[in-house]
């Protein structure tokens, strides 16, 4: 008895589906027309930016301002091409122990939009408030690296890193 009732329900549902799908596109009963028809939009022109690099969100909290000071000296600067851009490695020497949160801080010219031939950075670090005893140079060495995309490197011929007492630059090949 249960099988016959099930057969009747399935047959009724199938018949209703076929009848409703045959309704015209203007009918509100057609399930294929419930979400509106597709629209053709003109294709957007080629973008100058990489769509895979995320843009800053309006909902993201602003990053706190970096309050580092320039380190004493830049010891070494290297430019390593990698897929999608390059890695800039810098090695510096701190005046005292206690330096942390090392960063390559871009200058105002580097931050500005538009083509530029030189990227200018300052090798900076935050310093501990506690006084530190004198230490050998090897224990005050600091290393930092940053990735620059091909987009950021477009038109750039040289990268310069400054410290408190010197600067070093590396040219792109």
N, C-alpha and C positions, 0 to 999 in steps of 0.2 A: 504494500500500500504506500509506503514511504517513497519508493522509487518512482511511482506514477506521479505523485505530487511534485517531486523534484524535476521530472521530465517536463511537466506543464510549466513550471516556473522558468526553467531555462529556455524553453521554446518561446514563451511570452516575452522574456527579456531580449532574446535574439530578434524577434519580430519587431519589438519596439525600437531597438537600436537601428535596424535596417530602415524602418519607416522614418525615424528622426534624421538619419544621415542623408536621406533622400530629399529632405526639405531644402528649399532654396537658401542661398547665402544670406538673404535679408531676414530670414526667420530667426527668432530668438531661441527656438527649440533645437536648432542644429548645434551639437556639441563642438563641431569644428569651427564655428564662428563665434564662440564665447569669448575668445581673447583678442578679437579684432584681427583684421587682415594685416599682412606684412606691408611695409612701406619701403620704397626705394629711396635711399639717400645718396647724394653725390659723394664720391670718394674724396677723402681728405688728401690734400697735397702732401708731398714728401716732407717730413719734418727734419729740421736741422739737428735735433737732439736725439739721443738714444732713448727709445721708449722703454728699454729695460732698466734704465737707471731711475729710481723713484724720485719724484719731486717732493718737496717738503709739504707736509700736510698742514692744513690750517688748524687742526685739532692737536697737533703735537706741541708739547711744552717747549718754550725756548730754552736752548742750552745755556747753562750759567756761563758767564764771561770768564775766559781763561785769564788767570792773574799770575802767570809765570813770568820770571825774569830771564833775560838772556844769560846763557852759560858763559864761562870765561873764554873758551876757545873751541873752534871747530878743528878737529884733528884729521878727519877723513870724510870724503863725500864720494858716493858711488851711485851710478845710474844703471839699473838693470832692466832691460826690456823684457816684458812678459806678455802673454796673451791678453789682449784687451787694453794694454797700457804699459806702465813701467812702475818699478819700485825704486824710490829714492832712499838710500841708506845714508845716515849721517852718524858720525861718532864724534862726541865732544868731551871736553874736560871741564868739570865743575870746579869752582873756586874752593868749595868746602865739601865735606860729607853732608849727607842729608838731603840731596836733591832727589826729587821724585816727580812723577807725572810729566815726563819729558814730551815735548811736542815741537813739530815744525809749524810755526805760526805764519800764515801767509801775510804779506804786507798789503797795504791798501791798494797798490797798483796791481797786485796779483788778484785781489778780490774783485777788482773792477771788471765789468763785462767788456767784451770785444777782443780783437786779436792783440796778441802781445808776443814779443820775441824772448823775453826773459821772465822767468818765474822767480820771485824773490821771497825767501823765507827767513825767519829768525829762529834759531835753535834756542828754545826756552825751557825752563824747568821751574817747578815750585820747590821751595826750600823749607825745611823743617825749622820751626821757631827755636828749637833748642840749639845751644851752641855746640859745636863739634870740635874735637881736637884736630890738630894738623894730621894730614894723612898723605901717604905717597900717591903719586899721580895715577898709578894703576888702579887704586881703589876709588878714584874719583871719576873714572871714565864712564861715559853714558852712551847708550846706543838707542837710536830711534829709526823707524822706517815708515814711509807712507806710500800708498798706492795712488797713482795718477792715471786716470783713464785716457784713452786715445783722444777723446773729446777735449779734455783739459789740456792735452799736449799739442793740440792742433796749432801749428804756426810757431811753436816754441823752439828756440834754438839753444837756449842756455838756462840752467837752473843754478841760482846762487843761494847759499845759506850763510847767514851772518851770525856772529857771536859778539860778545862784548869787546873783544880785542882783535878779532880778525874775521875774514870771510873766505869762503872757498866757492868755486863754481865748477860746473861740469857741463860740457857741450854735448848735445845730441849728435849722433852720426847720421 
